[in-house]
């Protein structure tokens, strides 16, 4: 049985409503629904998704031109399951249309099962070359886990399957990964098996994606309706025990511009779009948005050679166990540090001191200039100033913390070293941020050049 819809979406249609719905009748006994969207991709961008009588059945945005949903399998991005009799809606996101409009043709087929071709990719073997776990000094009963809080798979616009991504994370020595596909949760069903196979914590996530900004809903919170306002995303995520993070808030056309009554608990301060690590825009944005937000990092990984390598930057979370809930608990408590990469220098706060790991020769610096030179592979340093940091010889940030013991934010510029090894005066160097375990904010950074290596 087939259904055809065709027409033209014009700018005035886009202005009236971002999302359009084309009805499809699914008769009793249907085993599969197949949808194909045809339009001139050189002239515009139309997103594709699906709603059944019981609610959400999938979303692929502009990444796909077609999908199939069956009882036991579905195109990545879509949810397999019972095909309810009644009226379904193919959702069209009118993302970009030219002045003269974008013509389209949507064809729908309902009928027998498509067979075993869906979801048939083989999982790669567990890597044998996994690096040993990096051990950082942690409080009794806890340990620091290295991870990436922003990644994508074939369930949205990434290039790897969930098992392939998990295997890559294991090869890169990561302990956890948040899989945050755009506007869908179809990947969640695969996480537990991939976690066991590759020995890595896989945190369920959804990157709630709109024209006015992106946010990650972290945790097993179900599908977050991206068509609603951001305050509704925050309410739904918190009600289900998850955490919401505003992603890449300063990233060109995908920067955050959405108003909110309340601030989410997390902010992706370090994203691959921080192209020049001497920029202090991430810190300025964080202070303007919410100084109490817990800063995190994410690579926004989609495929090799695009964006940043997986785990760069690395978000460290001090955890009490090896379950997704333990990572969420550590994030919620602010037991977080960020480094440029897994094996790079790390700076974190321990009580009334700072601990710098693998930062020998770097400079702890704050707004008033250098505070101390780091000596040794593991150094404990007093907090000379409520805002300080560590930089390399090129004045780029490598680690950072901001705030005083009362949690009041301080704004400052870290200092580095010149090409002869001398201390440079503070000025245009950038800074990274992190929270301590009590949710207080400190700003200390390690420097050796113009590049941040931890925060």
ABEGO torsion letter per residue (X at the ends): XBBBBBEBBBAAAAAABABBBBBBBBBBGBABBBBBBBBBAAABBBBBBBBBAAEBAEBAEAABABBBBBAABBBBGBBBEBBBBEBBBBBBBBABBBAAEBBBBBBBBBEBBAEAABGABBBBBBBAABBBBBBBBBBBGBBBBBBBABBBBAABABABBAAAAAAAAAAAGBABBBBBBBGBAAAAAAAAAAAAAAGBBBBBBBBBBBAAEBBBBBEBAEBBBAABBAAAAAAAAAAAGBBBBBBGABBEAABBABBBABBBABBBABBAABABAABAAAAAAAAAABAABBBBBBAGBABBGBEBBBGOBBBBBBBABABAAAAAAAAAAGBBBBBABAABBBBBBBEABBBBBGABGBBBBBAAEBABBBBEABBBBBBABABBBBBBAAGBBABBBBEBAAGBBBBBBBBBBBAAGBBBBBBABBBBBBBBAAGBBBBBBBBABABBABX
